[in-house]
Each structure stands twice: as C-alpha cells, then as structure tokens.
C-alpha cells in the first residue's frame, strides 16, 4: 500500500503559533540540515544551528528558532511528498526524524493498562494462545483500576505485599508501581526514522504492535524543552519470553519512529499541554483491517517531570541531551487473523499517530531488513558538517 497520500496534514492544528523544528536531507549538501517550519515552508537554519542538539541546548530554543535566518528549501507539502522511499526523487530534499545527537530513551510500564499487558506477556511467555486466559486471571487478581495508585507510595507498597503473598508479583509491577521507573535505550542516536518513512518489524516476531507515545525532548541540564510523537514498535512475543530480551524486542533497524517535528515549549504550548495530550492511533492494512485507539497522558502514572528526572540527573548525564518516549496505555487485543489470536502487524500496515498540538506521524511497517539501513551515523554527520563549514558552532 502506498502511503504518500496519507502523510498530510502533518502540522499541528495551531501551527501558526507553534515553534516547530525538524530535519531534512539535502542532496546538494550530501547530508542533513536543521529546518524551521514557517508558514508552510521549510527553512534551513543549519548555518545558525548545525545540529538539532545545538538548538535544543539554546537558553531559549523557541526564541532562537524564530530568530534564526535561513535558506528556503520549498513548501512542506512538496518535501513531505518526496519523503517515502518508494517515490523519492533523490535530487530533492526529504524529511528525516527531527532528532540527531540526542540519546533515544524510552520509559516502559507507565500506564496501568499497559502494565497489565506486560504482566500478561510475562505469564504467557510470548504465547498468543495463552494470553487471553492469563489476561482474565491477572485482571481477576489485580484488577485494572490502578490509575489512582501513585508509584512508590505507601499504598503501592501495601499492594506489593498483598500480591507477593498471592504469588502474583511481577517485575513489570515492580516498575509500574514501585519507586523506580523503567528507562531503557530504544535506539542509538541518529537511528530514528521520521514521518513518511518505513518502520521496522523483525521477521522473527509473530506478535507485535505499535505503541503511540509522546516523546519528551530533554536538554543536557534536565530541562524539558519540547515534545514530539513516537512509535515505540514493540515485539510482544520476544519481550514476553524474557525481559532480558528487551533489547532484541525494542532496538532494531527502523523500529524507533519520531516526528514529524519537535514542538518547543513556549507560552502557546506548555508542560501542562503535554500532560493533557491525547495521542490517537490508526492502523490500516492491505487486508482491509482497520484498528483505532488512543492514549491519554492524563492517565499516566508518572508525571513527565518525574520520568525526565529519572532518566537524566546527577547520577546519569547526557551531554547532548536525550529524547524520551513516555509510554502508552494502548495495547491492542482485537483479533486480526483468527479468534483468540489478538492483534499483530502485517507487512504494509500504515500506522498513523496523531495529536492536535503535535501533528501526525505516519509510517509503513516493513521487515527490518527491507527498511532503509541506518548507515549515516554521528561520524558521518561530523564529517559532513565539517565539509560544509558548519562546525564553528551555533550562532544564535
């Protein structure tokens, strides 16, 4: 299925008030540029900010973004339409994921619903047929109304004691209601794919799903400076076999999607707006299958500030900053292929993740070895910026 026609609109509903930045590949420069999105136009501001990391580390990123002069690359719609690999004119610019040197991290088990699904995965050991029976068992034992339970609280510790006594405790409950969040590495820097690009599914997985999430953008000093949308593609059968396989389940070629842009925090878009964001998801398959869902940040068990602080603090530094997937409450259980088999992706699925104030991230699911390989890393970026004379540093 071609998904070029589904990419627009990519912008937030209030784009005229938004401080939006992204990255685009410039064939004439042989590398990426940081771009501002202004009045439907894509403007290269890399002479001011050679990397997105530099812009995010500015004292006031939205003000710096708005003040930066640049070179117009063309209308966003044209560059967006040129992004899908299947129809790309490689002589013209196309969009990339909006992050570059930042660490790409993710928080897991941050919503009660997804926490219960992780417990079910663990009990089922990746077996789809066993999952439905375990789901009923776990809900009967634990319940599913845990949204009011504050992780690490006295009430959470009391619940832990009860569940341990019943033999129902799980490592997923430990990070779901315990004091310490699960923070893991989703992908190396530079490895994320953006909107209009293929996202990867490892062919060894037969039970997997999208995870629509808000992605926090955190500067090196721990400030949350912006947000984007993300798909934390998850291989449920592999993680369910063992939590020690988390890296195999999560970190694969093209399996971290972020985009379409970074929206910086300012008077028009605040941390409270992130806290109230509702992320919607749509999956459309070549087989006619359709799936819709949503995830509300208002129901998250851990505040974004807590998650960012657990990731980046006096004990754990990221000198180039980091981006952090916040987790999702969406865990699809609808049957797709056969009764009792639940949902899993098919190659060619079009996944649309959207939020009114953050825009739309659209990807097509393909095998990881059929997606574009991740070959342009940090070393290649530094060499490219040096050839372009852009390594003198940001000029705010």
C-alpha positions in Angstrom: 0.0 0.0 0.0 1.4 3.4 -0.9 1.0 5.8 1.9 2.1 9.1 0.2 -1.4 10.4 0.1 -1.9 9.9 3.8 1.1 12.0 5.0 -0.7 15.4 5.1 -1.7 17.2 7.1 1.4 16.8 9.2 1.2 20.0 11.1 -0.4 20.8 14.5 -3.8 22.5 14.3 -2.3 25.7 15.7 0.8 25.6 13.5 0.9 29.3 13.1 1.5 29.7 16.8 3.9 26.8 17.1 7.7 26.8 17.3 8.4 23.8 15.1 11.8 22.4 14.0 12.7 19.3 12.1 15.5 17.9 10.0 15.7 17.4 6.2 18.1 15.7 4.0 19.7 18.0 1.4 21.1 16.0 -1.6 23.0 19.1 -2.7 24.9 19.1 0.6 25.1 15.3 0.9 23.7 15.5 4.5 21.0 16.7 6.9 20.0 20.2 7.9 18.1 21.5 10.8 15.0 23.2 9.5 12.3 25.6 10.8 8.7 25.2 9.7 7.3 28.6 8.9 4.0 29.4 7.1 4.0 26.0 5.4 7.6 26.5 4.2 10.8 24.6 5.2 13.7 26.9 6.0 17.2 25.6 6.5 18.7 27.2 9.7 21.8 25.0 9.9 24.1 28.0 9.5 22.8 29.1 12.9 22.3 25.6 14.4 24.3 22.8 12.7 22.5 20.1 14.8 19.2 19.8 16.5 21.2 19.2 19.6 22.6 22.7 19.3 19.1 24.2 19.0 17.7 22.2 22.0 20.7 23.4 24.1 20.0 27.1 23.4 18.9 29.1 26.5 15.6 29.8 24.9 15.1 27.3 22.0 11.7 28.7 20.6 13.0 32.3 20.6 16.3 31.1 19.0 14.3 29.2 16.4 12.1 32.1 15.5 15.1 34.5 15.2 17.3 32.3 13.1 17.7 33.4 9.5 17.9 30.7 6.9 17.5 29.4 3.3 14.1 28.4 2.0 14.1 24.8 0.7 10.5 24.8 -0.5 6.9 24.1 0.6 6.5 21.5 3.3 3.9 19.6 1.3 6.3 19.0 -1.5 9.2 17.9 0.7 6.8 15.7 2.7 5.5 14.1 -0.5 9.1 13.4 -1.6 9.9 11.5 1.7 8.6 8.0 1.1 11.4 5.8 -0.2 9.2 4.3 -2.9 8.7 7.5 -4.7 11.6 9.7 -3.6 13.4 12.0 -6.1 16.9 11.8 -4.6 17.8 15.1 -6.2 15.3 17.0 -4.0 15.1 17.3 -0.2 13.1 14.9 2.0 12.2 14.9 5.7 14.1 12.9 8.4 13.4 12.2 12.1 13.8 15.5 14.0 16.5 14.3 16.4 20.2 13.8 15.8 22.8 13.6 18.6 20.4 13.1 21.5 20.2 9.7 23.2 17.0 7.9 22.3 15.5 6.5 25.5 12.1 5.1 26.5 10.1 4.6 29.6 8.1 1.4 30.0 5.1 0.4 32.1 4.0 3.9 32.8 0.2 3.3 32.3 -1.8 0.8 34.4 -3.4 -0.8 31.3 0.0 -1.4 29.6 1.4 -2.6 32.9 -1.2 -5.3 33.0 -0.4 -6.3 29.4 3.3 -6.6 30.3 2.3 -8.9 33.2 0.2 -11.0 30.7 3.1 -11.2 28.2 5.4 -12.4 31.0 3.0 -15.1 32.2 2.2 -16.2 28.6 5.9 -16.4 27.7 5.2 -14.9 24.3 2.4 -17.5 23.6 -0.6 -15.7 22.0 -2.9 -18.6 22.7 -2.2 -18.5 26.4 -2.5 -14.7 26.7 -6.3 -14.5 26.7 -6.6 -16.9 29.6 -3.9 -15.2 31.6 -5.5 -11.8 30.9 -8.6 -12.9 32.7 -6.6 -14.4 35.5 -4.5 -11.3 36.1 -7.4 -8.9 36.0 -9.3 -11.0 38.5 -6.3 -10.9 40.8 -5.0 -7.4 40.4 -7.9 -5.5 38.8 -7.4 -2.8 36.2 -8.3 0.4 38.0 -4.8 1.3 39.2 -4.8 4.8 37.7 -5.1 6.5 41.1 -2.2 4.5 42.6 0.9 6.6 42.9 4.1 4.6 42.2 6.3 4.3 45.2 3.6 5.4 47.6 2.7 3.6 50.9 -0.5 2.3 49.2 1.6 0.9 46.3 4.0 -0.8 48.8 1.0 -2.3 50.6 -0.4 -3.7 47.3 3.0 -5.2 46.5 2.9 -7.1 49.8 -0.5 -8.4 49.1 0.4 -9.5 45.5 3.7 -11.2 46.7 1.6 -13.1 49.3 -0.7 -14.3 46.5 2.2 -15.3 44.2 1.1 -12.7 41.7 4.1 -10.3 41.8 5.9 -9.4 38.6 8.9 -7.5 37.5 6.5 -5.3 35.4 4.6 -4.4 38.5 7.9 -3.6 40.2 8.5 -0.8 37.7 4.8 0.0 37.3 4.0 0.8 40.9 7.4 0.8 42.6 9.6 3.9 43.1 11.9 3.3 40.1 10.8 3.8 36.5 11.8 1.5 33.7 14.1 3.6 31.5 15.8 1.8 28.6 17.7 2.6 25.4 15.3 2.5 22.4 17.9 3.2 19.6 21.3 4.7 19.0 21.5 8.5 18.2 20.7 9.2 14.6 18.8 5.9 14.2 15.2 7.1 14.4 13.0 7.3 11.3 10.6 10.1 10.7 7.2 10.6 9.2 6.8 9.2 5.7 9.4 6.5 6.2 9.2 2.8 6.7 9.3 1.4 10.3 10.8 -1.9 11.1 9.4 -5.2 12.3 11.9 -8.0 13.0 10.8 -11.0 10.9 11.3 -13.4 13.9 8.3 -11.8 15.6 4.8 -13.1 15.1 3.1 -11.0 17.9 3.8 -7.3 17.8 2.1 -3.9 17.9 2.6 -0.2 17.6 3.0 1.9 20.7 1.7 5.6 20.2 3.5 7.9 22.6 4.5 11.4 23.4 8.3 11.9 23.2 9.8 14.4 25.5 12.8 16.4 24.3 15.2 17.0 27.3 18.3 19.3 27.3 21.5 18.2 28.9 20.7 20.2 32.1 17.5 18.2 32.5 15.0 20.8 31.2 12.1 19.6 29.1 12.3 21.9 26.1 9.9 20.3 23.7 7.9 17.3 22.6 7.2 15.1 19.5 5.3 12.0 18.7 6.7 8.5 18.6 6.0 4.9 17.8 7.9 2.6 20.2 7.5 -0.5 18.0 7.2 -3.5 20.3 7.7 -7.2 19.7 5.5 -8.7 22.3 6.4 -12.3 21.9 10.1 -11.7 22.2 9.8 -9.5 25.3 7.3 -11.9 26.7 9.8 -14.8 26.5 12.2 -12.9 28.8 12.6 -9.4 30.0 16.3 -9.9 29.3 15.4 -9.8 25.6 14.2 -6.2 25.8 17.0 -5.0 23.6 16.1 -7.5 20.9 12.4 -6.6 21.2 12.9 -2.9 21.1 16.2 -1.9 19.4 16.0 -2.9 15.7 16.6 -1.2 12.4 13.9 1.5 11.8 12.0 0.4 14.9 12.1 3.9 16.5 9.8 6.4 14.8 9.8 10.0 15.9 8.2 13.1 14.3 7.0 14.8 12.4 8.7 17.7 14.2 9.8 18.9 17.6 7.4 21.5 19.1 9.3 23.6 21.6 7.7 24.7 24.9 6.6 28.3 25.0 3.6 30.4 26.1 1.4 28.7 23.5 2.5 25.2 24.3 3.4 24.3 27.9 4.2 21.3 30.0 0.6 21.2 31.1 -0.4 20.9 27.4 1.8 17.8 27.2 0.2 16.4 30.4 -3.2 16.7 28.8 -2.3 15.4 25.3 -4.4 12.6 23.8 -2.5 10.6 21.3 -4.6 8.7 18.7 -3.6 5.7 16.6 -4.9 4.3 13.4 -3.7 1.1 11.7 -4.7 0.4 8.1 -3.7 -2.9 6.5 -3.7 -4.2 2.9 -6.1 -6.9 4.0 -8.7 -4.3 4.8 -8.1 -4.5 8.6 -8.6 -1.3 10.5 -7.7 -0.5 14.1 -8.1 2.7 16.1 -7.1 3.6 19.6 -5.9 6.4 21.9 -3.6 7.0 24.8 -4.3 9.9 27.2 -1.3 11.4 29.0 -3.7 12.5 31.7 -3.8 8.8 32.8 -0.1 8.3 33.0 1.1 7.0 36.4 4.3 9.0 36.4 4.5 12.8 35.6 6.7 13.8 32.7 9.0 15.7 35.1 9.5 12.6 37.1 10.3 10.5 34.1 12.7 13.1 32.7 14.3 13.3 36.2 14.7 9.6 36.5 16.4 9.5 33.1 18.8 12.5 33.4 20.1 13.5 36.8 23.3 13.9 38.9 23.9 10.2 38.5 23.3 9.9 34.8 24.4 12.6 32.3 23.6 13.1 28.6 25.8 15.9 27.4 23.9 16.1 24.1 20.5 15.8 25.7 18.0 13.0 25.2 14.6 12.2 23.9 12.3 10.0 26.0 9.3 8.0 24.9 6.8 8.4 27.8 5.0 5.0 27.3 1.5 4.2 26.2 -1.8 3.0 27.6 -2.7 1.4 24.2 -2.2 -2.4 24.0 -4.4 -3.8 21.2 -6.1 -7.1 21.9 -8.6 -7.2 19.0 -8.4 -10.4 16.9 -7.0 -10.0 13.4 -6.1 -13.3 11.8 -8.1 -15.8 13.9 -10.3 -15.9 17.0 -8.2 -15.7 20.2 -5.0 -14.7 18.3 -5.2 -11.0 19.1 -3.6 -8.3 17.1 -0.3 -8.4 15.3 1.1 -6.3 12.4 1.2 -7.4 8.8 3.8 -6.0 6.4 2.4 -3.0 4.7 0.3 -1.7 7.6 0.1 2.1 7.6 0.3 3.4 11.1 -0.8 7.0 11.9 -0.1 8.5 15.3 -1.5 12.0 15.9 -2.2 14.7 18.5 -3.8 18.0 17.7 -0.9 20.1 19.1 1.9 17.9 17.8 0.8 16.9 14.3 0.8 13.5 12.6 3.5 10.8 12.3 2.8 8.3 9.6 4.9 5.1 8.8 4.5 2.0 6.8 5.5 -1.3 8.5 8.1 -3.5 6.8 10.7 -6.1 7.7 13.7 -4.6 9.4 16.0 -5.9 6.7 13.8 -4.3 4.0 13.8 -0.8 5.6 16.4 1.7 4.6 19.6 0.7 6.5 21.0 3.0 9.2 24.3 4.0 7.7 24.6 7.7 8.3 25.8 8.0 11.9 27.5 10.6 14.2 30.9 10.2 12.5 29.3 10.8 9.0 27.4 13.8 10.3 30.5 15.4 11.8 32.5 14.9 8.5 29.6 16.3 6.5 29.2 19.4 8.7 33.0 19.9 8.5 32.9 19.9 4.7 30.1 22.4 4.8 31.9 24.7 7.1 29.3 24.4 9.9 31.3 23.1 12.8 32.2 26.5 14.2 29.1 26.0 16.5 25.7 27.5 16.8 25.1 31.2 16.0 22.0 32.2 18.0 
